[in-house]
Amino acid sequence: MADSPIQHLLLVDDETPFREVIAERLGDNGFRVSQAGSGEEALARLNEFAFDILVTDLRLPGVDGREILSEAFARYPEIIAIVITGFGTVKEAVEITRLGVEGFITKPFQFDELLHTLNAAIEKRRLKSENAYLRAQLQDRFRIEGIVGKTPVMLQLFELLRTVAATSSTVLVAGETGTGKELVARGIHDASPRRSQRFVAINCSAIPETLLEAELFGHVRGAFTGAIANRPGRVEQANRGTLFLDEVGTMSPALQSKLLRVLQSREFERVGDSQTIKVDVRVIAATNSDLRKLVDEGAFREDLYYRLNVIPIRVPALRERRADIPLLAQHFLDRLAREASPPRARVTVGQDAQQALMAYEWPGNVRQLENVMERSFALSPGKSQLGLVDLPDELQKVRMPVEPGEYQLPDMGVDLERIVSDFEHMLIRRALERTSGNKRQAADLLQLKRTTLIEKLKRLERTGP
């Protein structure tokens, strides 16, 4: 049991002295034990709490062990069940095992036999669950390793993530496509008390609406064409861990209602089933849409919005932290060099290439930068440094910011208005970067009124850089 999460165990037996002795010894071995002296009491306990393990006598007055097992498996398909009985037969053992029971122990028995059966069942369930999760992860899209950044806006984000991670609150991560919202969600999970459990991610916009419900909540055999067996959904897989819902704003109204129930009561039903399953899951949602606007337009439930937006986090666009671009570019190149077959020597980014990377607007954000570096790396074998010529055409054609002290007036003349506009844009951009997007502080740096700065920003948005 060392280094394992605490296992909540329900022990059901009508022999009080025997039950209390077993409960005490299980508690000494790290289990959190609740007791029930009858089948009726066991059903009430199962209705109140999602136990990890059920250890029950088979023959009880009133509601017997089979009914308890049936109810337990219906509510909590992943529960570990062990049967103890003084009247066991081989036939009964076979029948009970077919229900999903992990162990069948006949009284009288040594406590060590029960402990060994429990630990073996826990390890078997862990490996089975982990293998299923890893198979699902193989189908997921490739993700960037780690969050990289040293700009003030990123340092503020890191501090916020550390604070949020210590809580169990629901989080809504907002940001443009490609900014790294999933990495932020993973960062919260990895720094949280749930780090030893799973981080389960699903992109709500990447799965057809007709399949998304089954993907989220699972289904039972025969629920629809092709449902040949019971299958747990992502919510169930994330039990005791973290569920990340990317592009949550694309959910249909019907699914929004079911998600709201998970957030409110921590329970749901699989598709095609009427049995309620209880879960303990932290939800982190992400969106590149303005959910508040969608609420105003009637396209997103207001009550769900408030349930998701307990702690809002905004991930800055790459153009808002340009000083991180060389750092990110080198991070991607270092990883590509390590993963090359055979591994390549370190490749760096030349000064002209860095200037172009920092001048570009990056509509696809960090994900686009990663793709650009991968393409440039792959098409430049043998090079120890990437130059401007190694970058895609759209970066080679980008207009560099004008530094007046370095500018030489050409014989054919210049477009003065354009040069002045470029220079003004560069200064405004740098002022906003230095102040982490604070317009009032940026206006003070530029010795402008805040309203004047806002007007200039609006004009730049209309005309482009």
N, C-alpha and C positions, 0 to 999 in steps of 0.2 A: 504493500500500500504506500510505500515511501514515494514521495514526489508525485503522487497521483492526486487528482481532485477528490474532495470528500464525496463519498458515495452515500446517498440517502437511502436507507433500507427500511422496508416495512416488514415486520415479523408478525406472522399470524399463527396463533396456536391457542387452543382453549385450556391447556394445562398451564395454569399461572406460574407455579414454581419453576417448571422447566423453561417456560418462555422467558422469565425474568433472568434466569441464570445465563441462557444463551444471549439475551440482549446485552447483558453486562459484559460478557466476554467479547462480543462483536464490537461493542463500544471501545473496549481496551485495544482493539486492533484497528482503530481508525474509522470505523463506520459510524454514521449518524443514524441511530436506530429509533424508530417509532414502533409501538406495539399495538396489536389488536387482539382481543380475546375471543372474537366471534367473527363470522363472515359478514354480518351486517355492519359491524364496526370497521372492518377492513374496507368495505365498499365506500363507507363514509370518508375514510382517510384517503382513499384513492381519488375521490371526488374533490378533495381539498388541496392535494399536492401531487406534483409529478415526481414520484419516487424513481430512483435509478434501478433499484433491486426490490424484488418481492420474494420473501421466503415464507412459504405457507404450508400448513398441514393440509392433507388432502381431504380428510374426513372430519367435518365439523358439524355440530348441530345447527339446524336451520340452513342458511346459505353455506354450501360446501366449497371445498377448494377449487373444483372445476369452474364454478360460477365466478369465483374471485379471479381465477386465471383468465377466463373469457373476457371479463370486464376490463382487466388490466391490459391485456393485449389489444383490445379494441380502442382503449383510450391512449395508450402509450406503446406503440408498436416496437419501440427500441428497448423496452424494459427487460431486465434480466430476471428470469423467474427460476426459483429452486423449490422443489417439492420435498417435504419431509413427512413421513407417515409411518405408523406402526403396523399397518396392514397392507403393505405393498406387495404386488405380484408382478411377474414379468410382463404379463399382458397389460396391466395398468401402466407400467413404466413405459412401454412402447407407445401406448395411446397418448400419454401425457407428453412424451418427447415430441410426438408429431404436432402437438399444439405450439411448440416453440420453447418448451421448458429446457433449460440448460443442464439441470441436474436432478436426479431422483435418489433420495437418501432414505434408507429404512432405519427406523428407531429399533433398538438403541444404537447410537453411533458416537464416535469420538469427535470432539469439537474440531480437532485438526482436519478431519475428513470434510466437514462443512466449510472450513476456512479455505482448504485447498480447492474445493469445488467452486467457491465464490471467486477466488482470485483467478482461476483458470477461465471461468466464464467472462470475467471482466476483461481479461487480456484478449480472449477470442473475439469479443464484441468490439474492442478497440481496434484490433487489426482489420476486422471485416469492415468496420465503418471507415477506417482510414483508407483502405484500398478502394472502396467505392468512391470516396471523395477525391482521391488522386486520379482515378479514371475520369471523373467528371472534369477535373482541373486540366487534363490533357487537351480537352476540347476548347478551353478558354484561350482568348487571344493573348499574345505575348505582352508582358508588362515590363516597364522600366524598373531597374533595380535601384531603389533608394530615392529619397527626395534630396535634391541638390540646390543649394542657394546660400548666398551670403549677404544679399541686399537687405536693407532695413525691413522692407515689407515681408521678406521671407523669414527673417529672424523673429518678427512679431507673430507670424503664422506658427512657427515651431513652438513658441512659448504658449500660444493658445492651444495647440494640439496636446502638449504635455498636461495642461490644466484639464482639458476636456476628457482626456483618456482616463483620468482617475475617477470619473463619474460613470454612471450607467445611463445617462440621459440620451434620448434620441437626438441625432445630429442631421442637419440638412446642409450639404456641401454644394455651393453654387460656384459656377465658373464656366468659361467658354469651353468648347470642345477641344480636347487635347491638352488641357492645363495640368492634368495629373490628379483629378478628383479621386480616382480609385487609390492612388498612392497615399493620398491624405487619409482616406478611410482605413487603409491598411496600417498607416502609421499610428492612428488612434487605437486600433485593435492591438497592435504589437506592444504598445505601452500601457495597456489596460490590464486589470486583473483577469480578464478573459483570454489572455495571450496564449495559454496552454490549450485552449479550445479552438474550434475552426473559425476561419474567416471565409464566408461563402458569398460569392459575388454573382449577380445576374444582371444583364443589360436588358431592361424592360422594352427597349425600342428594337432590339435585335431579334426578338422572338414573336412570331405571329400571335395576334390576340387570342386566337382559338386554342393555342398551345400554351400560352403564358400561365393560365390558371393552373394547369396540371404541372407545369414546371415549378411553379411557386409552392403549391400546396400538396403535390403528389396525387396519386389516383389509386383506385382499387381495381382489381381484375374485372374486366367486362364493363368498365365505366364508359368506354367508347371504343370504336374500331381500332384494333391494334394494342389495346391495353390487355396484354396476355398475363400480366402478373401485377401484384401490388407493388407500388413504387413510391418511396418517400420523396417529397419535394424539397426545394432549397430551404424553406422555413424550418422544416424538420431536421435537415442536415445541420443547420446552424444552431440547434438547441444548445444552450449554455455558452454559445459563442457570439459571433457578430454576423449579421446579414446585411450585405451591401446591395442596395437597389439603385442601379445606375439609370439615369433618364426616367425617373419616376413620374415625370410630368406627362409621359406618353400613355400611362395606364388608362384603361377604359373605366367608366363610372362604376361598373359592376365590380371590377377588381379593386378599385379604390375603396369601396365599401368593405370588402373582405379584408383588405390590409388594415383599415381602421379598426376592425374587430381584433386583429392580432395585437395592435398597439394598445388597445383599451383593456382587453381581457386576457391576452396571451393565450388564445385558443383558436382553433380552426377545424375544418373537416376536409378530408381528402375528397377529390372529385369522385362522385359516384357513391359516397359513403355518408352515413348520418351520424357516425360516431365522432365525438369531440376529442381532439388531441390538444393537450396543453403543452406549451413550450416556454422556455426561459431564454429569450433572445434579445440582443441589443440590435436596433435597426439604425443604420446610417444610410440616408438617401442622398442622391446627387441629381442635379439638374443643370442643363445649360439654358433653360427657359426661365422666364420670369413667372414663378408660380403665383405670386400675388396678382399679376395681371390675368393669369388664367382663371384664378378664383373670381375676379371681377367680371370676366367674360362668361362665367358659368361652366367652364371646361374642367375645373378641378374643385373638389369638395373643400369647402372652407374649414370644416372641422378636421379633416385629414391634414390640411395645410398647417394648422396650429399644432397638431400632434407631431408632425415631422419637424417643424421649425422651432423646437425647444431650444436648441443651440445652433444658430446659423454660423456657417464658416464660408468665407469667400476666398477662392483660390485666384490669385492675380494672373492676368494674361502675361505672356512672355514679354510683350512690348512694354509692360509696366515694370519690368525688372531686367532691363537690357544688360546691366553690369554682370548678371549671372550667365549670359549667353556664352562667353568664352569658357567659363567653368563647366557648363553643361556639355558643350561641344567636345571638350577634352575628356570629360567623363565617358561619353559615348565612344569616342575613339579608343580609349584605354580598354573598355570592355570588349570592343570588337577585336582589338589586337590579341587579347587574352583568349578569346573564343575561336579565333581563326585556326584552321587546321592546315599546316602546323601553325602554332602561335607566331605572330609577327612582332618585330621590334616596335617600340613605342613610336606612334605617329603624332605629330603636333600640328597646330593650326598656325599658318603664317599670318603676318601682320595685315596684309591686304585682304586675306580671307576673313580675318576677325572683324575688320572694319565693315565689310559687306554684311557679315552675319548680324552685326549690331545695328546696322542701318535698315535692315529689312523689317517689315511689319509683322511677319509671322502670323497669318490668319489661322493656321493650324496649330499654333502654339508649340509646346515642348514636343508633342508627338511628331509634328512636322520637322522640327529641328533634328530629332533622332533619325527620321527617315532620310533627311538630307545628308547627315554624317555617314549613315550606313552606305548610301549610294556612292558618295565621294570616296569612301574608304575602299569599297569593292572595285571601283573603276580606276584606282590609282595604286596598283600593286608595285611594290618595290620602293615607293616614295616614303621618306621619313618626315616630310612636311607637306601639308595640303595648302595650295595657293588659291588665289581667286579663280584661276583657270580650271581648277578641279571642282568648282561648285557648279550647280545647275544654272542654266541660262538666266532664270529669273533673278538669281542673286548676282550674277555678273553684270546685269543691267541696272541694278539698284542705284539710285542717286545717293552719293555720299554726302553727309552734312558738310557744309562749307565752313572752313576756318579762315577768317579774314586775313590773319597774319600770314597765312601760307598761300593765299590766292594770288595768282599771276594773271593780270589782265591780258586776254588774248587780242591779237591784231583785229580779228573780225568783230570784236565787241562782245557784250554780254546782255543777258536778259536780267536787268537789275531787279525788277519786281520779283522775279522768280528766286533769285539769289537771296534777296532780303527775306522773302517768305520762308525759304528753306532754313535760313539762319534763325529766324524767329521760332520756327517749329522746333529746331534742335534745342534752343535755350529753354523753351517751355517744357519740352519733354524731360530735359535734364533736371529742371527745377522740381517737376513732379516726382521724378525718380528719387531725388535727394530727400524729399519730404514724404515719401511713401504714399503719394497721391493726395496729400492734404492741400487743397486748392488755396486756402487762406495763407498757409505758410509759403507755398510756391509763389503767390502774388507778392508777398513781402520780399522774397529773394529777388524778384524781378522788378521791385519798386513799382508795382501796378496795384490798382484797386482790384479787389476780388471780382467785382462785376465785369471789369474790363478783361480780366483773364478768362472768365467764363465765356464772354462774347468771342474772344479770339479762338478758344477751343471749339466753339460751335462752328465758326467759320472754317477752321481747319478740317473739322469733320465733314463739312459740305464739299470742300474743294480737294481734300486729300493732301498727303504730305508733299 
